[in-house]
Every structure is written in C-alpha cells, then in structure tokens.
Amino acid sequence: MRFTSETSSDGLLEQLFTLGEIPGVLWTPEGATGARPLILMGHGGGQHKKAPGVVARARRFVAECGFAVVAVDVPGHGDRPKDEEYDRIATENQARVDAGEDPAPLIAAFQALVARQTVPEWQAVLDAVQRLEHVGTGPVGYWGVSLGCGLGVPFVAAERRVRAAVLGLGGALVSAEAAGRITVPVEFLLQWDDERVPRAQGLALFDALGAKEKTLHANPGRHGEIPAFELDSTVRFFARHLR
C-alpha cells in the first residue's frame, strides 16, 4: 500500500493511495490513533471513489461517528485504466437496450461478472487498511447502491468482517443466492419509480436477504433520486451496529 497524497480540512484527513493497481482513498479523523470502525463504500456506475455523494457520506461518518471510510475505483472507473473486455460488453449491452431489450438482466449479469474481480480486491484493501495504526481491526460496515449493490451483495456475503450493510437500487436476478448468505443487519434503499431496476426485482432482492434484521426504506422517485434525509438514517444505522 502506497500513499500518494495527504490533505486535511475541517478535522478530516484524506489520504489517496494505491494498492497494486487499485487506486483508493481513505478518510479518517485528523490526528486519529488506535482502532476504529471502518466503512467500505462502493460507488455507482459511471462514478468513482471521490464522487460527491461518496465524499458527503464519508464526511458524515468521520465527523459524527469517528469512523474511518475507504473507497476505491472499481474496474473501468475513475483512475483505473479502461478494460477492453468490460468496455466491449458494456457497448454490446447498450446496443441491445437501444434495440428494445430489457436492461435489468443485462445490468445484473455484467455486475456479477465484475464482482468476480472486485470481491477479492476489496478484501485485499480491507487487509491493508486495517494494518494501519490509525484504523486498526475494528468492526467493518459496507455501503453501496446501484453498481455498489450489485458488487456489494457478493462482497458482504463473502466477507465475515462486515457487521452491517446499507444496500439498495439493485435486483435479485443474479444476486438472490448471495443475498441469502447475508446474515448481518441490512438497511435496504428502494426507489419506487426506479426506471433501471424494476420494483419487483428490488423487492425480491430485499426478500432474498438472509438477515434477521433488515429494514426496507422505499421512497417515491427514480433511480438516482434517493432523498437526502436517508443519509441521516444511514448514520444512525452504522452508529448503532458498529460502535
């Protein structure tokens, strides 16, 4: 793990790093020492590790809870080089959607393919970050919606360090089996008028989750219109389960 830059403002320390070919960012309270809860955040499709929504959530988790937060660019996004195979599949999928094909199964299959790479990458990132003195081996949470949900479901199912997860804007077409292996508490975000993930698929994914404690937060609106107030609930959710 190699840090490439370090900045601080308003009590928050931001450190950019690379782990092999994986570019990432770590946020911690300025001057932090000792172990603390860590949240891994997965960004949405077409976004990157420092997308405005990711940064806004990281600031809340650090400032209000004293947590550490880490995010990385998934393949083909942010500072990652273009992946010719992924680009080819994405281009073919877009052509099929333009021809009238249902996008939901195409998106789900593509996310399942990418998850085979990202799950071990994210586990390696957790290993490296938790070796840092100002992070340590505290409890881990996961936050991810849309692409972050499609990749996050198999990650949370596979990673025993995760104690709680916020997921959403995803469907059950290829995620149901992995969702059934998730037993940690889950807060699930669903947009009632989602044009990308059919409502029935979102509800099916929530139903498939094996967690005994799971809460469905459904709001009117399209795919990218999660209300800002849901972040307040997310902060309370992670504070309750990771402290």
Secondary structure, DSSP 8 states (H G I E B T S, - for coil): -EEEEEEEETTEEEEEEEETTEEEEEEEETT--S---EEEEE--TT--TT-HHHHHHHHHHHHHH--EEEEE--TTSTTS---HHHHHHHHHHHHHHHTT--HHHHHHHHHHHHHHHHHHHHHHHHHHHHTSTTT-S--EEEEEETHHHHHHHHHHHH-TTEEEEEEES--STTTHHHHHT--S-EEEEEETT-SSS-HHHHHHHHHH---SSEEEEEESS-TT---TTHHHHHHHHHHHHH-
